[in-house]
Amino acid sequence: MSGRLRGQRELERRLHAIDKPRTLLREVQIRAVAEAKARVARKTGHTARTIAAGALGDRFAIVQAAGA
């Protein structure tokens, strides 16, 4: 016997949306690097040049700066 779960369509849509979290986190990471470079204080520009994307996992994205 095959039946349909109430809310199954919505559940499937949500599960599909989080299927590839790494893609979303990579986009957030890229935007965070750009925003950090735009907001960093400028004296010599060294810190802005060292802001870069770090490690990326399924549950985290790191943005790092080495010139502080």
C-alpha positions in Angstrom: 0.0 0.0 0.0 1.4 3.3 -1.1 0.3 6.5 0.7 1.4 10.0 0.8 2.6 11.8 3.9 0.8 15.0 4.7 3.4 17.8 3.9 5.6 15.5 1.9 6.0 17.9 -1.0 7.1 20.7 1.4 9.5 18.4 3.2 11.0 17.2 -0.1 11.5 20.8 -1.2 13.3 21.7 2.1 15.5 18.6 2.0 16.4 19.4 -1.6 17.3 23.0 -0.7 19.8 21.9 1.9 21.2 19.0 -0.2 24.4 20.8 -1.0 25.2 23.2 1.9 28.8 23.5 0.7 27.7 25.5 -2.3 25.8 28.0 -0.2 28.6 28.3 2.3 31.1 28.9 -0.5 28.9 31.8 -1.8 28.7 33.2 1.7 32.4 32.9 2.2 33.2 34.7 -1.1 30.8 37.6 -0.2 32.3 37.8 3.3 35.8 38.1 1.9 34.7 40.9 -0.4 32.8 42.7 2.4 35.8 42.4 4.8 38.1 43.8 2.1 35.8 46.7 1.5 35.5 47.6 5.3 39.0 47.1 6.5 40.9 50.2 7.6 43.4 51.4 5.0 46.8 52.7 5.9 49.2 50.5 4.0 46.7 48.0 2.5 48.6 45.0 3.8 45.7 43.7 5.9 43.2 44.0 2.9 45.6 42.0 0.7 45.8 39.2 3.2 42.1 38.7 3.7 41.2 35.4 2.0 38.9 32.4 2.1 40.1 29.7 4.5 38.8 26.2 5.1 35.4 25.2 3.9 33.3 22.3 5.2 29.7 21.1 5.1 28.9 23.1 8.3 31.5 26.0 8.3 33.3 28.5 6.2 36.4 30.4 7.4 37.5 33.9 6.3 41.0 34.8 7.6 43.4 37.7 7.6 47.1 37.3 8.2 48.2 41.0 8.2 46.6 42.3 11.3 
